[in-house]
Amino acid sequence: MNKRLAISLATFLGWLLITLVGEQLGSGTRQSLTDTVARGPGWPFVAAAAFVLAVVAWQRWRDIGLHQLPTARSLLLAWLPALYIVGGLGVAAHLGLPPAKVVLWVLLNTFLVGLSEELMFRGVLLHALRHTVSIWPAVALTTLAFGAIHSLNVFITGDLRGAVIQSTAAALSGLFFIALRLRTGSLWPCIVVHGLWDCAAFLVAMSSPTEAAVSTGPTTAMRLAPILLVLPNALYGLWLLRHLRKSSETKEA
């Protein structure tokens, strides 16, 4: 294991502890993910992002995508999730948005989640793996890790089935985020799209449900909706990655 990968894995463990322990200390009890982003600032997200940024500055890693800005043309690659986001916000507005203060908390906290997770996965971890293995194994390992950590939400919500579904959906989303990172050369589009996607998803979930939905509870189709919704993004991401070339060359950090 090279030095960069070792430091990146240690950073990942620290990031994970800060995120999970911070959530537990902040709530004190099990709560829905919606509550974690709708009730005040998400300090664990701030702390986790700050921790990763501190490691990046300490190691002087300038290849994770924060110093690169995307071209206007490359931003068009995000057209598919952008349609989803606009549609989701429209649905949320039609069903009935929560109070403006709650919307602002959701927007702020989902941006922080996007910043924290993109820094860790499509920034630090992806590029550590690219210095260690060829590009496709790096993509696969980063995607699996991103999906797997979302299953740990069971410790926050107590909903195992929901955590597994979210984990699968996150892995599929991760394919698109990696494609966007590699095709634009910048981490910023991933951060923005990730944050807005989560924001739209939470606002739809928080919008007024119908009486029928409340009385009957979520159906199987409703539970699988996150996977079905992100599947086109994953397929689009694979299409964007179609020209990636395998490389057996490893680099020392």
CORMO-V895797 format. One record per residue. N is the residue number from 1. RES is the residue in one letter. SS is DSSP state (a for helix, b for strand, c for the rest). PSI is psi in whole degrees, -180 to 180 (999 if undefined). D_CENTER is the distance of its C-alpha to the mean C-alpha in Angstrom with 1 decimal. Layout:
n:N res:RES ss:SS psi:PSI d_center:D_CENTER
n:N res:RES ss:SS psi:PSI d_center:D_CENTER
This chain:
n:1 res:M ss:c psi:128 d_center:26.4
n:2 res:N ss:c psi:168 d_center:26.4
n:3 res:K ss:a psi:-43 d_center:25.9
n:4 res:R ss:a psi:-43 d_center:22.6
n:5 res:L ss:a psi:-40 d_center:21.0
n:6 res:A ss:a psi:-45 d_center:22.6
n:7 res:I ss:a psi:-39 d_center:21.5
n:8 res:S ss:a psi:-40 d_center:17.8
n:9 res:L ss:a psi:-39 d_center:18.0
n:10 res:A ss:a psi:-39 d_center:19.7
n:11 res:T ss:a psi:-41 d_center:17.1
n:12 res:F ss:a psi:-45 d_center:14.4
n:13 res:L ss:a psi:-42 d_center:16.8
n:14 res:G ss:a psi:-44 d_center:17.4
n:15 res:W ss:a psi:-44 d_center:13.8
n:16 res:L ss:a psi:-43 d_center:13.5
n:17 res:L ss:a psi:-44 d_center:16.9
n:18 res:I ss:a psi:-44 d_center:16.2
n:19 res:T ss:a psi:-51 d_center:13.2
n:20 res:L ss:a psi:-47 d_center:15.1
n:21 res:V ss:a psi:-38 d_center:18.5
n:22 res:G ss:a psi:-41 d_center:17.7
n:23 res:E ss:a psi:-43 d_center:16.4
n:24 res:Q ss:a psi:-44 d_center:19.6
n:25 res:L ss:a psi:-35 d_center:21.9
n:26 res:G ss:a psi:-36 d_center:20.6
n:27 res:S ss:a psi:-39 d_center:21.2
n:28 res:G ss:c psi:-24 d_center:24.0
n:29 res:T ss:c psi:167 d_center:23.6
n:30 res:R ss:c psi:139 d_center:21.3
n:31 res:Q ss:c psi:165 d_center:19.6
n:32 res:S ss:c psi:159 d_center:17.3
n:33 res:L ss:a psi:-30 d_center:13.7
n:34 res:T ss:a psi:-42 d_center:15.1
n:35 res:D ss:a psi:-33 d_center:17.6
n:36 res:T ss:a psi:-26 d_center:15.2
n:37 res:V ss:a psi:-8 d_center:13.9
n:38 res:A ss:a psi:-9 d_center:17.3
n:39 res:R ss:c psi:75 d_center:19.8
n:40 res:G ss:c psi:177 d_center:19.9
n:41 res:P ss:c psi:142 d_center:17.9
n:42 res:G ss:c psi:83 d_center:15.1
n:43 res:W ss:a psi:-34 d_center:16.9
n:44 res:P ss:a psi:-36 d_center:15.0
n:45 res:F ss:a psi:-40 d_center:11.9
n:46 res:V ss:a psi:-47 d_center:14.6
n:47 res:A ss:a psi:-41 d_center:16.3
n:48 res:A ss:a psi:-45 d_center:13.4
n:49 res:A ss:a psi:-42 d_center:12.6
n:50 res:A ss:a psi:-39 d_center:16.4
n:51 res:F ss:a psi:-46 d_center:17.0
n:52 res:V ss:a psi:-43 d_center:15.0
n:53 res:L ss:a psi:-36 d_center:16.7
n:54 res:A ss:a psi:-41 d_center:20.0
n:55 res:V ss:a psi:-43 d_center:19.7
n:56 res:V ss:a psi:-44 d_center:19.0
n:57 res:A ss:a psi:-41 d_center:21.9
n:58 res:W ss:a psi:-44 d_center:24.1
n:59 res:Q ss:a psi:-8 d_center:23.6
n:60 res:R ss:c psi:45 d_center:23.8
n:61 res:W ss:c psi:111 d_center:21.1
n:62 res:R ss:c psi:10 d_center:21.2
n:63 res:D ss:c psi:11 d_center:19.5
n:64 res:I ss:c psi:-7 d_center:15.8
n:65 res:G ss:c psi:0 d_center:15.8
n:66 res:L ss:c psi:-26 d_center:16.3
n:67 res:H ss:c psi:-4 d_center:20.0
n:68 res:Q ss:c psi:135 d_center:19.7
n:69 res:L ss:c psi:139 d_center:19.7
n:70 res:P ss:c psi:156 d_center:19.1
n:71 res:T ss:c psi:157 d_center:22.2
n:72 res:A ss:c psi:-37 d_center:22.6
n:73 res:R ss:c psi:-39 d_center:23.3
n:74 res:S ss:a psi:-25 d_center:20.1
n:75 res:L ss:a psi:-21 d_center:18.1
n:76 res:L ss:a psi:-16 d_center:19.8
n:77 res:L ss:a psi:-20 d_center:17.6
n:78 res:A ss:a psi:19 d_center:14.9
n:79 res:W ss:a psi:-38 d_center:17.7
n:80 res:L ss:a psi:-54 d_center:16.4
n:81 res:P ss:a psi:-29 d_center:13.1
n:82 res:A ss:a psi:-39 d_center:15.2
n:83 res:L ss:a psi:-42 d_center:17.8
n:84 res:Y ss:a psi:-45 d_center:15.5
n:85 res:I ss:a psi:-48 d_center:14.4
n:86 res:V ss:a psi:-43 d_center:18.1
n:87 res:G ss:a psi:-42 d_center:19.2
n:88 res:G ss:a psi:-42 d_center:17.0
n:89 res:L ss:a psi:-36 d_center:18.2
n:90 res:G ss:a psi:-42 d_center:21.7
n:91 res:V ss:a psi:-44 d_center:21.7
n:92 res:A ss:a psi:-42 d_center:20.6
n:93 res:A ss:a psi:-38 d_center:23.4
n:94 res:H ss:a psi:-41 d_center:25.8
n:95 res:L ss:a psi:-27 d_center:25.3
n:96 res:G ss:c psi:103 d_center:25.5
n:97 res:L ss:c psi:153 d_center:23.0
n:98 res:P ss:c psi:176 d_center:23.1
n:99 res:P ss:c psi:153 d_center:25.0
n:100 res:A ss:a psi:-38 d_center:24.0
n:101 res:K ss:a psi:-41 d_center:23.3
n:102 res:V ss:a psi:-42 d_center:20.7
n:103 res:V ss:a psi:-42 d_center:19.1
n:104 res:L ss:a psi:-40 d_center:19.0
n:105 res:W ss:a psi:-42 d_center:17.5
n:106 res:V ss:a psi:-44 d_center:14.7
n:107 res:L ss:a psi:-45 d_center:14.1
n:108 res:L ss:a psi:-48 d_center:14.4
n:109 res:N ss:a psi:-35 d_center:12.2
n:110 res:T ss:a psi:-31 d_center:9.2
n:111 res:F ss:a psi:-42 d_center:9.8
n:112 res:L ss:a psi:-39 d_center:10.1
n:113 res:V ss:a psi:-46 d_center:6.9
n:114 res:G ss:a psi:-44 d_center:5.4
n:115 res:L ss:a psi:-49 d_center:8.4
n:116 res:S ss:a psi:-49 d_center:8.3
n:117 res:E ss:a psi:-38 d_center:5.3
n:118 res:E ss:a psi:-39 d_center:6.3
n:119 res:L ss:a psi:-44 d_center:9.8
n:120 res:M ss:a psi:-46 d_center:9.7
n:121 res:F ss:a psi:-61 d_center:8.6
n:122 res:R ss:a psi:-7 d_center:9.4
n:123 res:G ss:a psi:-82 d_center:11.9
n:124 res:V ss:a psi:-54 d_center:13.9
n:125 res:L ss:a psi:-46 d_center:13.5
n:126 res:L ss:a psi:-44 d_center:13.7
n:127 res:H ss:a psi:-25 d_center:16.7
n:128 res:A ss:a psi:-42 d_center:18.3
n:129 res:L ss:a psi:-34 d_center:18.4
n:130 res:R ss:a psi:-23 d_center:19.7
n:131 res:H ss:c psi:-3 d_center:22.5
n:132 res:T ss:c psi:-42 d_center:23.3
n:133 res:V ss:c psi:174 d_center:23.0
n:134 res:S ss:c psi:171 d_center:23.1
n:135 res:I ss:a psi:-43 d_center:20.3
n:136 res:W ss:a psi:-43 d_center:19.7
n:137 res:P ss:a psi:-35 d_center:19.6
n:138 res:A ss:a psi:-43 d_center:17.1
n:139 res:V ss:a psi:-46 d_center:14.8
n:140 res:A ss:a psi:-46 d_center:15.5
n:141 res:L ss:a psi:-41 d_center:15.2
n:142 res:T ss:a psi:-42 d_center:11.8
n:143 res:T ss:a psi:-45 d_center:10.6
n:144 res:L ss:a psi:-41 d_center:12.5
n:145 res:A ss:a psi:-42 d_center:11.4
n:146 res:F ss:a psi:-41 d_center:7.7
n:147 res:G ss:a psi:-44 d_center:9.1
n:148 res:A ss:a psi:-39 d_center:11.8
n:149 res:I ss:a psi:-24 d_center:10.4
n:150 res:H ss:a psi:-20 d_center:9.2
n:151 res:S ss:a psi:-20 d_center:12.9
n:152 res:L ss:a psi:-9 d_center:13.9
n:153 res:N ss:a psi:-13 d_center:13.2
n:154 res:V ss:a psi:-29 d_center:16.7
n:155 res:F ss:a psi:-17 d_center:18.1
n:156 res:I ss:a psi:-44 d_center:17.0
n:157 res:T ss:a psi:-26 d_center:17.8
n:158 res:G ss:c psi:6 d_center:20.4
n:159 res:D ss:c psi:97 d_center:19.3
n:160 res:L ss:a psi:-46 d_center:19.1
n:161 res:R ss:a psi:-42 d_center:19.1
n:162 res:G ss:a psi:-37 d_center:16.3
n:163 res:A ss:a psi:-39 d_center:14.2
n:164 res:V ss:a psi:-42 d_center:15.2
n:165 res:I ss:a psi:-44 d_center:14.4
n:166 res:Q ss:a psi:-37 d_center:10.9
n:167 res:S ss:a psi:-43 d_center:10.6
n:168 res:T ss:a psi:-45 d_center:12.1
n:169 res:A ss:a psi:-38 d_center:10.2
n:170 res:A ss:a psi:-41 d_center:6.8
n:171 res:A ss:a psi:-42 d_center:9.1
n:172 res:L ss:a psi:-42 d_center:10.5
n:173 res:S ss:a psi:-36 d_center:7.6
n:174 res:G ss:a psi:-32 d_center:7.1
n:175 res:L ss:a psi:-43 d_center:10.7
n:176 res:F ss:a psi:-42 d_center:10.5
n:177 res:F ss:a psi:-38 d_center:8.2
n:178 res:I ss:a psi:-43 d_center:10.7
n:179 res:A ss:a psi:-43 d_center:13.5
n:180 res:L ss:a psi:-40 d_center:12.8
n:181 res:R ss:a psi:-46 d_center:12.6
n:182 res:L ss:a psi:-35 d_center:15.8
n:183 res:R ss:a psi:-32 d_center:17.6
n:184 res:T ss:a psi:-21 d_center:17.3
n:185 res:G ss:c psi:9 d_center:17.8
n:186 res:S ss:c psi:150 d_center:15.5
n:187 res:L ss:c psi:-18 d_center:12.1
n:188 res:W ss:a psi:-42 d_center:12.7
n:189 res:P ss:a psi:-37 d_center:12.2
n:190 res:C ss:a psi:-43 d_center:8.6
n:191 res:I ss:a psi:-47 d_center:8.1
n:192 res:V ss:a psi:-49 d_center:10.3
n:193 res:V ss:a psi:-42 d_center:9.3
n:194 res:H ss:a psi:-49 d_center:5.6
n:195 res:G ss:a psi:-45 d_center:7.6
n:196 res:L ss:a psi:-36 d_center:10.4
n:197 res:W ss:a psi:-50 d_center:9.0
n:198 res:D ss:a psi:-40 d_center:8.0
n:199 res:C ss:a psi:-49 d_center:11.3
n:200 res:A ss:a psi:-41 d_center:13.3
n:201 res:A ss:a psi:-44 d_center:12.2
n:202 res:F ss:a psi:-39 d_center:13.3
n:203 res:L ss:a psi:-36 d_center:16.4
n:204 res:V ss:a psi:-44 d_center:17.4
n:205 res:A ss:a psi:-31 d_center:17.3
n:206 res:M ss:a psi:-11 d_center:19.3
n:207 res:S ss:c psi:157 d_center:21.8
n:208 res:S ss:c psi:120 d_center:25.2
n:209 res:P ss:c psi:161 d_center:25.5
n:210 res:T ss:c psi:161 d_center:28.8
n:211 res:E ss:a psi:-37 d_center:31.5
n:212 res:A ss:a psi:-42 d_center:31.3
n:213 res:A ss:a psi:-37 d_center:27.7
n:214 res:V ss:a psi:-41 d_center:28.5
n:215 res:S ss:a psi:-36 d_center:31.7
n:216 res:T ss:a psi:-19 d_center:30.5
n:217 res:G ss:c psi:171 d_center:27.1
n:218 res:P ss:c psi:135 d_center:24.1
n:219 res:T ss:c psi:173 d_center:25.3
n:220 res:T ss:a psi:-42 d_center:23.9
n:221 res:A ss:a psi:-40 d_center:22.8
n:222 res:M ss:a psi:-39 d_center:21.0
n:223 res:R ss:a psi:-35 d_center:19.2
n:224 res:L ss:a psi:-3 d_center:18.2
n:225 res:A ss:a psi:-42 d_center:17.2
n:226 res:P ss:a psi:-39 d_center:13.4
n:227 res:I ss:a psi:-46 d_center:14.2
n:228 res:L ss:a psi:-35 d_center:16.9
n:229 res:L ss:a psi:-38 d_center:14.9
n:230 res:V ss:a psi:-11 d_center:12.2
n:231 res:L ss:a psi:-45 d_center:15.0
n:232 res:P ss:a psi:-37 d_center:16.4
n:233 res:N ss:a psi:-42 d_center:13.3
n:234 res:A ss:a psi:-44 d_center:13.3
n:235 res:L ss:a psi:-40 d_center:17.0
n:236 res:Y ss:a psi:-41 d_center:16.8
n:237 res:G ss:a psi:-43 d_center:14.6
n:238 res:L ss:a psi:-38 d_center:17.2
n:239 res:W ss:a psi:-41 d_center:19.9
n:240 res:L ss:a psi:-28 d_center:18.5
n:241 res:L ss:c psi:7 d_center:18.6
n:242 res:R ss:c psi:-22 d_center:22.1
n:243 res:H ss:c psi:8 d_center:23.9
n:244 res:L ss:c psi:134 d_center:22.2
n:245 res:R ss:c psi:138 d_center:25.1
n:246 res:K ss:c psi:144 d_center:25.3
n:247 res:S ss:c psi:131 d_center:26.7
n:248 res:S ss:c psi:1 d_center:28.3
n:249 res:E ss:c psi:133 d_center:28.7
n:250 res:T ss:c psi:152 d_center:27.2
n:251 res:K ss:c psi:141 d_center:27.1
n:252 res:E ss:c psi:136 d_center:27.7
n:253 res:A ss:c psi:999 d_center:25.7
